[in-house]
Amino acid sequence: MKVGDLVNNTHALDRSGLGLIVEIREHMQPYHGCDYRVRWVSPPPGCPEYSWNSPAWLEKISETV
């Protein structure tokens, strides 16, 4: 995944849905494997606009239909 990719959140405990990757940090503390900063398109009430996520929690949305 790269900056600008549209992603879907797959983490069961996170209510955010679609988002765009806006920053990538590899293996830097204190993110503990959450290397992708995502700006959520329409975060639910009470959820942040941005969050750091693990690639295991993100599914890249295909550019082709």
Steps between C-alpha positions, in 0.01 A plus 500: 500500500608857439396856580176582319362146499134458590466240776225325691535436873467131591570526875191377687539746791547812282179650361667705223437384144670648193807718517804630314858423599662839568833402660718190541755445778693179505601346833505819703395522864240541648287361218585130562426378148228757429694653214215645293334830591150501353260791459151356524250614237201511736597399853214404734413741784762484772770352274808697394545636148849345482649186653811282475426149377670168441504361146322195647197724569486661156373370168602695190202581278570392142539770234320286245135404504 
